[in-house]
């Protein structure tokens, strides 16, 4: 079975019925779910221009997303929406709480929401929320996450922010990070043996290729690579096929598809 460790409550994963249908269709044991931007349930795929398909194309896409974020209609509390889905599907849905470190509304009552929603991790997205790894807000949030045993899934904005995270992680070995879309893999791979608290998510449509996943496995080991789809941004079939086409052994596939994230979240 598969654990989808990166998904948003939108389109195919927007309702109890659609979540159950997707789980049955793709043999999903668990779905790690967070809100979509501003709780947009019919979230559209990002632009698919050729110049955005390179591994670094997502950094350019990040700029476009940040500029367009204010145009997203606000459809209410997305974290509460995911919590309601988890409450109705407790054996399937695992919630990661979306947090904007610069938003006082997100930071106030954080401990209460983590407890009430039974959150298993935090989701940070620098394209939507312009905080910096160097900021005090980020440091306080990581301190909270570490104290509560919560890994942080982060979508990095730029290569500069990746370098900042690299240095931050070296000084905060107890904090666990999942880097979305294998962003800036070349930055992190310079110190693979010192980053035992670093994991990579495989999602990324055409921006994350099979050879990128293979390089992460070779550099960091198959116990530091975690399967995710970024549904509804990328077809789940494509994400599964990328792993299958690597022709890994069954033990390695089991780690990537399921046991790495299960261990990280103590499932």
Protein Blocks (a to p, Z undefined) as FASTA:
>chain_A
ZZdfbdcdehjlmbfklmmmmmmmnopabdcddddehhiakbccddfbfklmpmklmmmm
mmmmmmmmmmpccebjfklmmmmmmmmmmmlpccdddddfklmklmgoklmmmmmnopab
dcddfklmccdfkbmklmmmmmmmmmnopacddddfbfklmmmmmmmmmmmmmbccddeh
hiaklmmmmmmmlmmmbccdfbhijmlcfklmmmmmmmnopklcccdekiakbcfklmmm
mmmmnopafklmmmmmmmmmmmmnoZZ
